[in-house]
Amino acid sequence: MKSMNLKTLLLLIAILTISFAVNNPAQDKKPRLSPKAGVSQIVGTTEIKISYGRPGVKGRKIWGDLVPYNKVWRAGADEATKFTFANDVKIEGKKIPAGSYSFFVIPSNGEWILIFNKVADQWGAFEYNENQDFMRFKVTPQKNGYQEWLSYSFSGMSTGMAYIDLSWENIKISLKVEAK
């Protein structure tokens, strides 16, 4: 009888051990090919947060190929890039209320269209709906030094004003943001 109970106990321990090993979520985690990233900055008295997926060039042709011209792009990788403004701001002179917005870009050989969309949490641009756009405006991209990983940063800081820069491969676009 004791040997039966010992065998049952050992079998139960083996099943639990295997079950834990198979169902352990830590074993399933793999690094993202395009790591999540974020940057924040206080401009005036307003906190601005940007969260995005950070793709790498990895030897690929980016503009007009991996990121096609004249098509909506999520301005990052995986989830759509998300901007959050703690207070109302002006972007390129246009007022945008406090809140969160997804950010999209339509690149081209000339001017690029930049879009703040009211649906803040989206996966890529797959369900992007132009009817939900809060604001669109055009900028001219600038040539830039090589940047392997896409990045957002703040530059040209002064009291109540900064530029938000998106840099990747050899291109940079800048948005002027003003806040109280």
VEXPAGU-597844 format. One record per atom (N, C-alpha, C, CB): x, y, z. Coordinates in steps of 0.1 Angstrom, whole numbers, plus 5000, padded with zeros to 4 digits. Glycine has a CB too. Layout:
# residues N
XYZ
...
***
This chain:
# residues 180
500849885000
500050005000
500950135000
499150005012
501950125009
502850245009
503550264996
503950225020
503950164989
504550174976
503650234965
505150044971
502350204967
501350254958
501150404960
499950184960
501150444973
501050594976
502250664972
500850604991
503450604974
504750674970
504750684954
505950584974
504350584947
504250594932
503250704928
503850454926
502150714935
501150814931
501650954934
499850784939
502350964945
502951094949
504051134939
503551084963
504851044935
505951074925
505351104912
506850954924
504251034908
503651064895
502951204896
502550954892
502351234907
501751364908
502851484908
500951374922
503951464914
505051554914
505551574900
506151514923
505751464892
506151464879
505251544870
506451324873
503951524871
502951584863
502951734866
501451534866
503051774879
503051914882
504251984877
502951934897
505451914878
506651974873
506651994858
507851884876
506151894850
505951914836
504952014832
505551774830
503852024840
502852124837
503352264839
501652094846
504152284850
504752414852
505752454841
505452414866
506552354837
507552384827
506852424814
508452264825
505852354810
505152374798
504352504798
504152264794
503752544809
502852654810
503552784816
501752624819
504852774818
505552894824
505653004813
506952844829
504953114815
505053224805
506353284803
504053324809
507253274813
508553334812
509353264801
509353324825
509053134798
509753064788
509253104774
509552914790
508053154773
507553194760
507953334756
506053194760
508453414765
508853554761
510153554753
509153634774
510053624741
511153634733
511253784730
511053554719
512453834728
512653984725
511954014712
514054024725
511254134712
510654184700
511754224690
509754314704
511354194677
512254234667
512354394666
511754184653
511254454669
511254604670
510854644685
510254664660
511854664693
511554684707
510654804710
512854704715
509854794720
509054904724
509955014730
507954864734
509555144727
510355254733
509355364736
511355294722
509855454744
509155574747
510055684751
508155544759
509455804749
510255924753
509156024758
511055984741
509556104768
508656204773
509456334776
507956164786
508756444776
509456574778
508356674784
510056624765
508756754793
507956864798
508256984788
508256904813
507257034782
507357154774
506457264780
506957134758
507057374785
506257464793
505957394806
505057514785
504657374808
504157294820
503457174815
503257384829
503657134803
502857024797
503756904794
502157064784
503356784800
504156664797
503656604784
503956564808
504556574775
504356514762
504956374763
504856594750
504256264760
504756134760
504556074746
504056044770
505556004741
505455934728
505855784731
506355994717
504955694727
505355544728
505255484714
504355474738
506155404711
506355354697
507155224697
506955454688
506955154686
507855034683
509055084675
507054924675
510255034678
511455094673
512154994663
512455124684
511754994650
512354904640
513754944637
511454904627
514554854632
515854874627
515854874612
516854774633
516854934606
517054934592
517454794587
518155034587
518454734594
518854594592
519154564577
517754494596
519854664571
520254644557
519154654546
520854504555
517954694550
516854714541
516754854535
515554674547
516154864524
515854994518
514555034525
515654994502
514555154532
513355184540
512355264532
513755274552
512655384528
511755484522
511455444507
512255624522
510155424505
509655384491
509755234489
510555444481
510155154499
510255004498
509554944511
511754964497
510354924522
509754874534
508654964539
510854864545
508855094538
507755194541
507355254527
508255304551
506255204521
505955254508
505555394507
504855164502
505855464496
505355594494
503855604492
506155664482
503255714496
501855744494
500855644501
501555744479
501355574511
500455484519
500655524534
500855334517
499555504542
499555534556
500555444563
498155524562
501355494571
502355414579
502255454594
503855444574
502355364602
502155374617
503255454624
502055244623
504255504616
505355584622
506155514633
504755714627
506255384631
507055294640
506755154636
506555324655
506755064646
506554924643
505454874653
507854844644
504854764649
503754694657
502654784660
504454644670
502354824673
501254914676
501555044669
501054924691
500455124666
500555254661
501255344671
499255314657
502155434667
502755524675
501755614682
503755624667
501955634695
500955714703
501555834710
500355614714
500855944708
501256074715
500256104726
501356194704
500756144737
499856184748
500256324753
499856084760
499256414753
499556554757
498756574770
499056654746
499456614781
498756634794
497856764794
499856654805
498156854785
497356984784
497257004769
498057104791
496457104765
496357144751
497657194747
495257254750
497957174734
499257214728
498857274714
500257104727
499857334707
499757364693
500857284686
499957524691
500457224675
501457154667
501457214654
501056994666
502557264649
502657334637
501657454636
502457244625
501357514648
500457624648
498957594650
500657704637
498657464650
497257414651
496957364665
496857314640
495857404671
495557354685
495157204685
494457444691
495657134694
495256994696
494956984711
496456894692
493756934715
493356924729
494156814736
491956894730
494256834749
494856734758
494256594755
494756774773
495056494756
494656354754
495656274746
493256354746
495256154742
496056064735
495556044720
496155924742
496556034711
496256024697
497255924691
496356164690
496755854681
497755774673
498355864663
497055644666
499555834659
500255924649
500655844637
501555984656
500255894625
500555824613
501255924603
499255774606
501955864594
502655944584
502355884570
504255944586
502255974560
502155924546
503355984539
500755974539
504455904538
505655954532
505555954517
506855864536
506356044511
506356054496
507756104492
505256144490
507956114479
509256174474
509456324478
509356154459
508356394481
508356534484
507856554498
507456614474
506756634500
506256664513
505556534519
505156774512
505656524532
504956414539
503756464546
505956344549
502756384547
501556414554
501656354568
500256364547
501456434578
501556384592
500056384598
502456464601
499756284605
498356264609
498256234624
497656154601
497356314631
497056274645
495556224644
497156394655
495456094648
494156024647
493556014661
494355894640
492256024662
491556024675
491455884682
490156074673
491755774674
491755644680
493155614684
491255534669
493455634697
494855634702
495455494702
494855684716
494655384705
495255254706
494855164694
494755184719
495755154685
495555074673
496754984670
495255164660
496454874664
497554784659
497954824645
497154634660
499154884644
499554924631
498655024624
499754804622
498555014611
497655104604
496555014597
498355184593
496354894602
495454794596
493954844597
495654664602
493654904608
492254954610
492155104610
491654894623
493255164605
493255314604
492055364596
494555364597
491355464601
490155524595
490355674594
488855484604
490455714582
490655864579
489555944585
490755884564
488355894587
487255974593
487556004608
485955894592
488455934614
488855964628
490056054629
489155824635
490556104618
491656204619
491256324626
492156234605
492156364635
491856494642
492556604634
492356494657
493756584629
494556684623
495456624613
495356764633
495656684601
496656654591
497456774588
495956594579
498656764585
499456874580
500656814572
499956964591
501356904565
502456864557
503756914562
502256904542
504856834561
506156874564
507056824553
506656824578
508256884552
509256844542
510356764550
509856964534
510556644547
511656564554
513056624551
511656414550
513956604560
515256654559
516256534558
515656754570
517256554550
518356454551
518956454564
519456484539
519456344569
519956334582
521056234582
518856284592
521956234593
522956134594
522255994596
523856164606
522955884593
522455754594
521955724608
523455654589
520755664609
520155624621
519655484620
518955724626
520255384626
519855244624
518455214630
520855154631
518255264642
516955234649
516055364649
517155184663
514855344645
513855464645
513855524659
512455414640
513855654659
513755714672
512955844672
515155744678
512355884683
511756004685
512556084695
510255994690
512756214694
513456294704
512956434703
514956294700
513356514713
512956654714
514256734712
512356684728
514056844704
515256934701
514757074701
515856894688
515657164701
515357314700
514557364711
514657334687
514757304723
513957344735
514157494738
514357254746
512957554741
512957684747
511757694756
512957804737
511557794763
510357804772
509057794764
510357934780
508357684767
507057664760
507157624746
506357794761
508257584741
508357534727
509457434725
508657654717
509257334716
510257234713
509957184699
510357124723
510857104694
510557024681
510556884685
511657054670
509656804680
509656664681
510156614668
508156604684
511256534669
511956474657
511756324656
513456514658
511356284644
511356144641
512556124632
509956094634
513456034635
514656004627
514755854624
515956054634
515055824612
515255684608
516055674595
513955604608
516855584594
517755564582
518455694579
516955514569
518155764569
518855894566
517856014565
519655884553
516656004571
515656104570
515256144584
514356044563
514856274585
514356334598
513156424595
515456404606
512156404602
511056504602
510856564615
509656434597
510456694615
510356774628
508956834628
511456874629
508456834641
507156904643
507357004654
506056794648
506957124651
507057234662
505857214671
507057374655
506157204684
505057194694
505257314704
505157054702
504057374707
504057484716
503157454728
503657624709
503557484740
502657454752
502857564762
503057324758
501757584770
501857694780
502657644792
500457734785
***
